[in-house]
Amino acid sequence: MQSAAFTLSPSLPLRNLNHRFTRSSTNLRLSAKLNGGVNPNPNSNPNGASSSSSSSFTRKSWSLSPSSSFKFRPLPLLSTSDLSPPKATSESAAESADSSSLLKTLQLGSLFGLWYLFNIYFNIYNKQVLKACHFPVTVTVVQFAVGTVLVSVMWALNLYKRPKINGAMLAAIFPLAIVHTLGNLFTNMSLGKVAVSFTHTIKAMEPFFSVILSAMFLGERPTPWVIGSLVPIVGGVALASVTEASFNWAGFWSAMASNVTNQSRNVLSKKVMVKQEESLDNITLFSIITIMSFFLLAPAAIFMEGVKFTPAYLQSAGLNVRQVYTRSLLAALCFHAYQQVSYMILQRVSPVTHSVGNCVKRVVVIVSSVIIFKTPVSPVNALGTAVGLAGVFLYSRVKRIKSKPKAV
């Protein structure tokens, strides 16, 4: 259907068209009045006729044809692509994500470095105190006492959220506190008898006892890969023990007892599961266990060794009181610090990664103690230690391999 618009062509004369364009003339006069009485075409007469037969609307004519008729065309709507952020914003967001990832990596690396550093200094200062003061129970109580003071200060100053504890929770935590106390006590007894490197070499057998206790009390069947990784652990520790210059049975069995109690703590934590509330995370659980361990061991220390850490007794034994106190305090601070950092790392990484990091930590502690204390190490002893630690690393890797269930 053709549009109602029409065309005023410049080539069309207007002299004899008055009767056909009356409405147009009226519109022109109305336009002139609206323009202040000025006729838009000075050559035209009032009736709309041209003064010359050849004149026409050359510049004032309007062309309204079907091809140029006015139509309403709505503005195009914005698409979702038009609303997308500019490329510069996307690039800045990617750079921000990369910087955030880099920051988290640096924080995790710093935590691992602090974990190793605190552990090294704990073993150094602890060994120095145990060599001067042959009372491992008293030394262990001092470490728990310093930890108890630190926990109390953190809770009092709201540096860490104080937990809400009831009797049922304390009853569930109590077995963990017992084995935690015994594990640290046996470790200090071993460190007082043999070299630091040899104690940690024996403690590399922790996976062996973990597999045995888990099978006995939790019914967990180890995979063939796990059993295979235990062979170099046991063989390496046996080889290192035979060739150890500082070997004695008291130090050896104390370290083995430490392995049993520490892995019993892990099994108990699975067997007697404490209900995890918001206020009872790993760090809080460790803090509660530290306080309970102090109150458990303090009476036993007085009963077994008496009060042996007074200035008068240390002076009578010919010891430097200030030096013993300073090193004992530093050892206790490093002990509590490396435990706290260890749990902070565990909250950020998987248990497998944490286990691998613990294996590397043991290597660092052994090497640093050999260098600092100038411990004599034979080639066979070094080989046995290396084989045992390699088995621990292999165990941490194959532990996540699940055995396929048997088809029914």
N, C-alpha and C positions, 0 to 999 in steps of 0.2 A: 504494500500500500504506500503510495507516494506521500511525502510530507506536505504539510500546508504552507511551508515556507516558500517564499518567492524571491525573484532576483530583480534588482534594479540595475540594468546593464548600462554602462557608460555610453555605448554606441546607439542606444535607443533614444530618438528625439521625443521631447515632451510637449511640443507645440499643439498638437491636435488630440491630446489624450486627457484633457481636463475632465471629460465626462466619465472616464474610466478610472481616474485616480483622484477623485474628490476626497476620499478618505485619506489618501496620502498627503494631499495638499493641506487638509485640515490638521493632520499630524505635524506637517512642517511649520504651519503658522503657530500651532501650540508650542512647538519647540522653540520658535523665535521668541514668543512671549516669555517662556521660561528662561531664555538667555538674555533677558533685559531688553526686548523689543528689537533685537538685531536679527535680521534675516540671515540665516546661515548661508544663503547664496545671493550675493548682491546683484547678479545679472538676471534674476528671476523677478517677475511682476507679482503683485499681490495675489493674483489668481493662480499662480503656480506656473504661467507660461513663460517659456524661454524668450529672451530678447533677441536671440539669433537662432536661425534655423539649424546652424551647425554646432551650437553650443550644447553641452550635455554635462551631466554630473561626472566630471572627470576625477575629482579628488574627494567629493562629498558623498558619493553614492555608496550604498551598502549592499553587499552581495549576500543574499540569503538563498542558498540553493539546497537541494536535497543532500548534496554531498557535504555541505558546510552548515547544516542546520544544528541548532544548539541542543545538546543532549546532556543529561545529568550523568556525570561519571564519578562514582564515589572513589575516594582515595583508597589505595591498596592497603590492606591490613598488614601489620608487622608480623613477620614469621618468627618462629622460635630461633632461627639462625640469626635474625637481626637483634634478638635480645641477648645473645651469647656474649660473654665478656670479650673484650678485645684481646688480641694476641699477646700484647705486652702484659696484660693482667695474668693470663695463663702462664706465661713464662715466669713472672714474678712468683706466682703460687708454686710452680715447680721448683724454683730456686729456694723458696722458703721451706718446702718439704725436704729438699736435699740437705739444707743446713740443719733442720731439725733432726734428720736421721744421722748426720755427722755428729751432732751434739750428743745424741744418745749413745753413739758408738764410743765417743771420747769418755763419757761418763762411765760406761761399762768397763772400758779399759782401765780407767783410773781406779775403779773399785777392785778389779783383779790385782792391780799393782799394790794397792793398800793391803789387800788380803795377804799377799805373799810377804810384803814388808813387815807387817805386824807379826806374822807367824815366824819369820826369821828371827826378829828381835826377841820374841817370847822365848824361843828355844835357847837363844844365846844367854839372856839374863837368867832364865830359869836354871840352866845348867850351871852357871856361875854360883848362884845361890845354893843349889843342892850340893855342889862340891865343897862349899864353905860350911854349910849347915846341914848335917845329915839327918834331917827330920822331915821326910816327905809328907807326912800327914799334916804337920804344922804349916809347911809351905803351901800345901793345897788349901788349907783353911784360910790362910791369908789371901790367897787369890779369890776365893769365894767371898771373903769379907769385903775386899775392895770392889768386887762386882756388885755386891749388895748395896754398898754406899752409892755407887754410880747409878744403879737402877732407882734407888730412892730419890736421888737428886733429880733425875729425869722426870719422874712422876710428880715430884713436888713443884718443879718449875714448869710443868706442862710441856716439857720438851718432847715427850711422848705420851700418848693417851694412857691414862691409868685404867687398867681393866676392872671389870666388875666380876668378882669371883665369888662363887658359893661353895658350900661344903662338898657337893657332888663333883665339881670340877677339881677341887684339891685332892679328893680321893682318887680321881682318875689320873692326875698328874703325879701323885706320890710314887708309884713304881718307876716312872721315868726319872724322877729326881734321884732315886736310889742308884739305878744303874749309871746315871750321869756322874754321880759322885764317885762311884767305884772306878769308872772308866778314867777319869782325870787323876784319881789317886794312883792307880796302877801305872799310868803313863809317867807320873813324876817318880814313882819308885824305880821304874826302868831307867829313866834319865839319870837318876842318882847312881846307878850301878854300871851302866855301859855308855858308850859314845852315843851322841845324838844321832849320828848317821845310822848306827846299827839299830837303835830303837825304831826309827822311821822305816828302816828296811823290813823289820819284823811286822810293823803295823801295815805294811803293804799287803799282808795276808787278810785284811778285813773282808774283801770279797769272798774268800773261801768260807769264812764263818757266816757271812750273810746268806750264802746259798744253803749251807747246812741248817741253820736255824729257821730259815724261811720254809724249807722242806719239812722240818720237824713240827713246827707250830702253826704254819699257815697253809700247809699242803701245796705249796708252789713247787712244781716240777721244773727243774732247770732244763733248758734246751741243750742239745749236743754242742752247740757253739759255746755256750757258757761253760760247760764242763771242760771243753778243750782249752778255753782261756785260763782255767785254773791250773793247768799243768805247768806252764812257765812260771806262774806265781809261786807255787810251792817249790818247784825245782830251783828257782833263782834265790829264794830266801834261804833254802837249805844250803846251797852253795856258798852264799855270803856268810851264813852262820858258822860253817866249818872253818872258814878262813879268816874270821874276825879276830883281830888282835886283842880287843877288850872284852871278849866273850866271857860271860859267867852265867850260871843257870838262874840266879835270882833275877838278873836283868832280863834274861830271855823269857822266863815264865811270867814276869810282870807285864811285859809287852804283849804276850799272848793273852793274858787275862784282860788286858785293856781292849784287845780286839773282840773278845767274847762279850764283854759288858757293853761296849759301844754298839755292836750289832744287835745285842739284845734290846737296847734302847730303841733302835729302829723297828724291830719286830713288834715290840710292845706298843709303839705309837700307832701301828696298823691294827694290832689285836684289840687294844683298848683305845678305841678312837674317841678323842675328845671332841665334843660338839664345837665346831668352829663358829664363834660369833664374831661380830665386827671388831671387838676389842681384843680378840685372842688370836693374833697372827703368830708367825714363827718367832719374831723378835720378842713379843710379849711372853710367849710360852718359854723361851729361853731365859728371860728375865725372872719369871716365877721359879723356874727350876734352879736358877743360881741362888736365889734367896733360900729356897728349901734345902739346897745342898749345904749351905753354910750352917743352918741350924741342925742338920743331921750330923755333920762331921765335926763340929766344934766340940761337943762332949767327948767324942771318940778320940780326938787329938789330945785333949787334956788327960784322958784316962790312959792312953797308950804312950804318950811321949812327955806328958807334963807341960808346964808352961816354960817353953824353951826359947821364946822369942823376945824376952825382956832385955833391955840394955845391959842390966847387971850380968845376966848369964852370958850374953855375947862377949862382953868385955872379959869375963873370967875365962872364956874359951879362947881368948887371944884374937878375936875377930874385930874388924873395923865396923863399928855399929852403924855409922852413917852410910858406909858403902853397902852393907847388907840390906839396910832399910831401903835405900834408893833403888837398888837392883830388884828387890822384891816388889816394890811399888811399880816399877817400870814393867816387870814381867806380868804382874796382875793386870795392869792397864792394857798391855798388848794382847793378853789372853782374851779379855773381854772385848777389845776392839776387833780382833780378827774374827771372833765368833759373830759379832753383830754384822760385820761387813759380809761374812759368808752367807748369812740369811738374807741380806739385802740383794746379793747377787742371785740367790735362789729364787727371789721374787721376780727377777727380770729375765732369767733364762730357764731352759728346760732342765730336768734332773740329769739327763745325759750330758749336757754341756757342763753342768756344775761338777759332775763326776770326773769328766776329763780335766777340768780346771783343778780339781783336787789332786789328781795324779801329777799334773805339772807342778803344783805347789810342793808336793813331796820331793820331787826331783830337785827343785830349787833349794829346799831346806837342807837336803842331804849334801848337795854340792857346797852350799855356803858354810855349813857346819864343818865340813872337812877342811875348807880353806881357813876358816877363822881359828878353829881349835888345832889345826895341823895334825889331824887324825891320820895315822899311818894306814894306807889302803894298798893292798896287794892287787896285782892284775886279776887274779882269780876272784878276789872279793868284789872288785869293781864290776867284773863280768856277771857275777851272781846278782848283784844289786840291779844292774841294767836289765837282766833277763826278767827279774821279778817285777820291776816297774813297767817293762814292756807288756807283761801279762796283765797288769792292772789296767793299762791303757786299752788293751785288746778287750778285756772284760767290759769296760765302760762302753765300748762300741757295739759289742754283740749282745749286750743286755736287752736292747730294744727289739731284737729279732724274736718274733713270736713263733712258737711251734704251731704247725697246722693241726687243727682238730681232726681226729680220725673219722672217716666216713662210716656211717651206720649202715 
